[in-house]
Amino acid sequence: MHFVTGGASNGKSKWVTEYYQLEDAPHLWLSCNKHELAPLRFDDHQIVILEGIELLLKDLSAQNEISQAREQWQLQLSEWMNWENEDPQRKIILIGTDMNKGIVPMLAEERKWRDLTGWAYQDAVRAADRVDLIWYGICQRLK
């Protein structure tokens, strides 16, 4: 698993596309704008990119207590890792926007989402074999 994070509109998607040479490689790119954390199967693909995971976490935080939301996230991470580990050619790339810097939101539900996202990103970092931070198109490898 590869976790890529960085600021909004900082070039994360472009960097992933170039790093994995996706113009020439078959892959499945899913945008998480539907806010669904469902059992996903990618059996026909070797490279799967899930972009916008903070949106999945937003829905989880809105529908659950924070401990339940984190538990569901950890279960989903485990399922993705199991899928990836079934075949050494498989790779899941999670792309999430860093939203934990700056001003703390005033609304309680936005603070809850921000907190969950921070903890979920920590979970993703622990699960990932590679972690990169992208700022303004420049990559800094963290793990």
C-alpha positions in Angstrom: 0.0 0.0 0.0 1.2 3.5 -0.9 -0.2 6.5 0.9 0.2 9.9 -0.7 -0.8 13.1 1.0 -0.3 16.9 0.7 -2.2 20.1 0.4 -5.3 20.6 -1.8 -4.3 21.2 -5.4 -0.7 20.5 -4.7 -0.1 18.0 -7.5 -0.7 14.7 -5.7 -2.6 13.1 -8.6 -0.1 14.3 -11.2 2.7 13.0 -9.1 1.1 9.5 -8.8 0.3 9.4 -12.5 4.0 10.2 -13.3 5.5 8.0 -10.6 3.5 4.9 -11.6 3.6 5.8 -15.4 -0.1 5.3 -15.5 -0.4 6.6 -19.1 1.1 3.3 -20.1 -0.2 1.0 -17.3 -3.6 -0.5 -16.8 -5.1 0.7 -13.6 -8.3 1.6 -11.8 -8.7 5.2 -10.6 -11.5 5.8 -8.2 -12.5 9.2 -6.9 -14.0 9.0 -3.5 -16.5 11.9 -4.1 -19.4 9.5 -3.6 -18.6 9.4 0.1 -19.0 5.6 0.2 -17.0 3.2 2.3 -18.2 -0.1 0.8 -16.5 -3.4 0.3 -14.6 -2.7 -2.9 -13.2 -5.5 -5.1 -10.7 -4.8 -7.7 -9.9 -8.3 -8.9 -9.5 -7.3 -12.6 -6.8 -4.7 -11.8 -3.3 -4.7 -10.5 -3.0 -1.0 -9.7 -5.8 0.7 -7.8 -5.8 4.4 -6.9 -8.3 5.7 -4.4 -8.3 9.5 -4.5 -10.0 11.8 -2.0 -10.1 9.4 1.0 -10.8 12.4 3.3 -14.3 12.4 1.7 -14.9 8.8 2.8 -13.8 9.8 6.2 -16.2 12.8 6.2 -19.1 10.5 5.7 -17.9 8.0 8.3 -17.6 10.8 10.9 -21.1 12.2 10.1 -22.8 8.8 10.5 -20.9 7.3 13.4 -19.3 8.1 16.8 -15.6 8.7 16.3 -14.5 5.4 17.7 -16.9 3.5 15.5 -15.8 5.5 12.4 -12.2 4.7 13.1 -13.0 1.1 13.6 -14.7 0.9 10.3 -11.8 2.7 8.6 -9.3 0.2 10.1 -11.5 -2.7 8.9 -11.5 -1.2 5.4 -7.8 -0.7 5.4 -7.3 -4.3 6.5 -9.5 -5.5 3.6 -7.6 -3.5 1.1 -4.3 -4.8 2.5 -5.6 -8.4 2.3 -6.6 -7.9 -1.4 -3.2 -6.3 -2.2 -1.3 -9.2 -0.4 -3.1 -11.9 -2.4 -0.9 -11.1 -5.4 2.6 -9.5 -5.3 1.7 -7.5 -8.5 -1.1 -5.6 -6.8 -0.8 -2.1 -5.4 -3.3 0.1 -3.7 -2.5 3.8 -3.7 -4.4 6.0 -1.3 -4.5 9.8 -1.9 -5.7 12.0 0.8 -5.6 15.8 1.2 -3.9 17.1 4.3 -6.5 19.1 6.2 -4.9 19.0 9.7 -2.8 22.2 9.4 -4.1 25.7 9.9 -7.1 27.0 11.7 -9.2 24.6 13.8 -12.8 24.6 12.5 -15.5 26.2 14.6 -18.2 23.7 13.9 -18.1 20.5 16.0 -18.8 18.2 13.1 -15.9 19.7 11.1 -13.6 19.3 14.1 -14.7 15.6 14.4 -14.0 15.0 10.7 -10.6 16.7 11.0 -9.7 14.6 14.1 -10.9 11.3 12.4 -8.9 12.2 9.3 -5.7 12.7 11.3 -6.1 9.4 13.1 -7.1 7.6 9.9 -4.0 9.0 8.1 -1.9 7.7 10.9 -3.5 4.3 10.4 -2.8 4.5 6.7 0.8 5.4 7.3 1.3 2.4 9.6 -0.3 0.1 7.0 1.6 1.5 4.0 5.0 0.3 2.8 5.6 3.8 1.2 4.4 7.2 2.2 4.9 10.4 0.3 4.1 14.1 1.0 3.5 16.3 -2.0 3.7 20.0 -1.7 3.6 22.2 -4.8 4.4 19.2 -7.0 7.6 18.3 -5.0 7.7 14.9 -3.3 9.2 14.2 0.1 9.3 10.6 0.9 8.4 10.0 4.5 8.5 6.2 4.7 
